[in-house]
Amino acid sequence: MISEENISSEELLKKLIYEHWQSLKPRKTLSQRRGGHPQHLLENAPPDLSLRENRKKVVAEYIQNHHQQHHL
């Protein structure tokens, strides 16, 4: 292959790495791999839900309400 293209092995290696790198697709996020965000969870979501402490509070409230409804 080196003699066919008339380039050094270092140049060939760089070319092969570059071609391989270009062929890679960006890795999907966890959300994308799972099919996206569940829309029913985001319908009435507060705008500051991207903050972790706010998400934890909302999830804790949901679990507490769910537990109270099913264990009365």
C-alpha positions as CSV (number, residue, x, y, z in Angstrom):
1,M,0.0,0.0,0.0
2,I,2.9,2.4,0.8
3,S,4.6,1.7,-2.5
4,E,1.3,2.1,-4.4
5,E,0.6,5.5,-3.0
6,N,4.2,6.6,-2.9
7,I,4.0,8.0,0.7
8,S,5.9,7.2,3.9
9,S,4.6,4.9,6.5
10,E,4.1,7.8,8.9
11,E,2.0,9.7,6.4
12,L,0.0,6.6,5.6
13,L,-0.7,6.1,9.3
14,K,-1.8,9.7,9.7
15,K,-4.0,9.3,6.7
16,L,-5.6,6.1,8.0
17,I,-6.2,7.6,11.4
18,Y,-7.7,10.7,9.9
19,E,-10.0,8.6,7.7
20,H,-11.1,6.4,10.6
21,W,-11.7,9.5,12.8
22,Q,-13.9,11.1,10.1
23,S,-15.9,7.9,9.8
24,L,-16.8,7.8,13.5
25,K,-20.2,9.1,14.5
26,P,-20.7,11.1,17.6
27,R,-21.8,8.8,20.5
28,K,-25.5,9.2,21.4
29,T,-26.3,10.5,24.8
30,L,-28.1,8.3,27.3
31,S,-31.3,10.1,26.7
32,Q,-31.0,9.5,22.9
33,R,-30.2,5.8,23.4
34,R,-33.3,5.5,25.6
35,G,-35.6,7.2,23.0
36,G,-35.5,10.8,24.2
37,H,-37.0,12.5,27.2
38,P,-40.5,11.3,28.3
39,Q,-42.7,14.1,27.3
40,H,-45.3,13.6,30.1
41,L,-42.6,14.3,32.7
42,L,-41.6,17.6,31.0
43,E,-45.1,19.0,30.3
44,N,-45.6,21.0,33.5
45,A,-41.9,21.0,34.5
46,P,-40.5,24.2,36.0
47,P,-38.0,26.1,33.8
48,D,-35.2,25.6,36.4
49,L,-35.4,21.8,36.3
50,S,-32.0,21.6,34.7
51,L,-30.5,22.2,38.1
52,R,-29.7,19.0,39.9
53,E,-31.1,20.1,43.3
54,N,-34.4,21.1,41.7
55,R,-34.7,17.8,39.9
56,K,-34.0,15.9,43.1
57,K,-36.7,17.9,44.9
58,V,-39.2,17.2,42.2
59,V,-38.4,13.5,42.0
60,A,-38.6,13.3,45.8
61,E,-42.1,15.0,45.8
62,Y,-43.3,12.7,43.0
63,I,-42.2,9.6,44.9
64,Q,-43.7,10.8,48.2
65,N,-47.0,11.6,46.5
66,H,-47.0,8.3,44.6
67,H,-46.3,6.4,47.8
68,Q,-49.1,8.2,49.7
69,Q,-51.6,7.5,46.9
70,H,-50.9,3.7,46.8
71,H,-50.4,3.0,50.5
72,L,-53.4,4.7,52.2
